[in-house]
């Protein structure tokens, strides 16, 4: 009754031996696909991760050096102002004591 409704079984591939020796021979005998030549991560991703990281690092260093340069300018201006005020004070004292 139900025997007519069963689909035919597909042909199954031949089962390969799973011993260590058979696996070694399979690697030696099996055909391998050729490797893809001249394909790098840049071609696959569209950008270079190393170049992107280097660019980020350079931007961070540029910001850090800009901050340091501005701090040095402010410190130099304050030192000039302090020196000028000490110079005026010294000139006033010298003139007063003459």
For each residue, the residues with C-beta under 8 A, 3 or more apart:
1: 4
2: 5 6
3: 6
4: 1
5: 2
6: 2 3
7:
8:
9: 12
10:
11:
12: 9 15
13:
14:
15: 12
16: 22 26
17: 22
18: 22 23
19: 22 23
20: 23 24
21: 24 25
22: 16 17 18 19 25 26
23: 18 19 20 26 27
24: 20 21 27 28
25: 21 22 28 29
26: 16 22 23 29 30
27: 23 24 30
28: 24 25
29: 25 26
30: 26 27
31:
32:
33:
34:
35:
36: 39
37:
38:
39: 36 43 44
40: 43 44
41: 44 45 48 49
42: 45 46 47 48
43: 39 40
44: 39 40 41
45: 41 42 48 49
46: 42
47: 42 51 52
48: 41 42 45 51 52
49: 41 45 52 53
50: 53 54
51: 47 48 54 55
52: 47 48 49 55 56
53: 49 50 56 57
54: 50 51 57 58
55: 51 52 58 59
56: 52 53 59 60
57: 53 54 60 61
58: 54 55 61 62
59: 55 56 62 63
60: 56 57 63 64
61: 57 58 64 65
62: 58 59 65 66
63: 59 60 66 67
64: 60 61 67 68
65: 61 62 68 69
66: 62 63 69 70
67: 63 64 70 71
68: 64 65 71 72
69: 65 66 72 73
70: 66 67 73 74
71: 67 68 74 75
72: 68 69 75 76
73: 69 70 76 77
74: 70 71 77 78
75: 71 72 78 79
76: 72 73 79 80
77: 73 74 80 81
78: 74 75 81 82
79: 75 76 82 83
80: 76 77 83 84
81: 77 78 84 85
82: 78 79 85 86
83: 79 80 86 87
84: 80 81 87 88
85: 81 82 88 89
86: 82 83 89 90
87: 83 84 90 91
88: 84 85 91 92
89: 85 86 92 93
90: 86 87 93 94
91: 87 88 94 95
92: 88 89 95 96
93: 89 90 96 97
94: 90 91 97 98
95: 91 92 98
96: 92 93
97: 93 94
98: 94 95
